[in-house]
Amino acid sequence: MCYNCYDAGMKSRTITQRELRNQSGAILREVEAGRTVIVSRNGTPVGELRPVRRHRFVPRAAIADAAARAVRIDSRRFRTDLDAVVNPHANG
């Protein structure tokens, strides 16, 4: 497996344990900027530093608007459909 290409969706690079210790501030700035960093010990990858996905605030009005426009469903039929998928042998 190519650890320099570990996640095609994000830029990544591999560093040694010593680089992490000596350059932790710079490395954390890279991670904060969106880069994934694989940490290796004796040439073997042992960990991954990646950006934390930030939560986005959604105003209550936007949620209420989306709910008002949502398709109405029959709750009994919905439950029956779910039960059929979860346990298809329950009704026959």
Secondary structure as GFF3:
##gff-version 3
##sequence-region A 1 92
A	DSSP	three_ten_helix	3	5	.	.	.	ID=ss1
A	DSSP	beta_strand	12	16	.	.	.	ID=ss2
A	DSSP	alpha_helix	17	22	.	.	.	ID=ss3
A	DSSP	alpha_helix	24	32	.	.	.	ID=ss4
A	DSSP	beta_strand	36	41	.	.	.	ID=ss5
A	DSSP	beta_strand	44	49	.	.	.	ID=ss6
A	DSSP	alpha_helix	60	69	.	.	.	ID=ss7
A	DSSP	alpha_helix	75	86	.	.	.	ID=ss8
###
